[in-house]
């Protein structure tokens, strides 16, 4: 039981850290768009380095599994920044447990 609680807590922390990182990225972009003089002529980039997956077989079921795995490791970070939302596979799988982005957070 303690192990299950710990795993849930670690998962929660990962999600909160990722969400906070996304919000800070958005804040930096807004500051630069407002003409922050300290970063004059600066560039903004984002780096993500997830685990990578390849299908073990050339079957559509294997390819779907790989897409889902990539959405849960890369997509939930990258699409939230570039699209302002989570990948559809995540929303379908997690449902109401996945927090929605408010308009101000997109």
Beta strands, then each sheet from edge to edge (+ up, - down):
end
